[in-house]
Amino acid sequence: MKNETPFLRDIEVAKRYGVSRPTIWRWVSNGNFPRPIKLSAGSARWSFSDLEVWEQLQAQKICP
């Protein structure tokens, strides 16, 4: 999946993984997902490259 934007909102991240927004935030809280970059008090974005690294790590856990 090629993305032109270097940063994604929580709704875009949730759509990418087929889960709800609260699930994304729960994964972050549990330490199972990259933390977003805080842009302001009510704004957070995930780096697309951070998500790609996380995906590669998850694939290595499944297929070492």
GIQUI-V281609 format. One record per pair of residues at least 12 apart in sequence whose ideal C-beta (glycine too) atoms are under 6 Angstrom apart, sorted by the first residue. I is the first residue (numbers start at 1). J is the second residue. D is the distance in Angstrom with one decimal. If there is no record, write none. Layout:
I&J&D, I&J&D
This chain:
3&48&5.4, 6&48&5.3, 7&45&3.8, 8&46&4.9, 10&24&5.5, 13&46&5.3, 34&50&4.5, 34&54&5.3
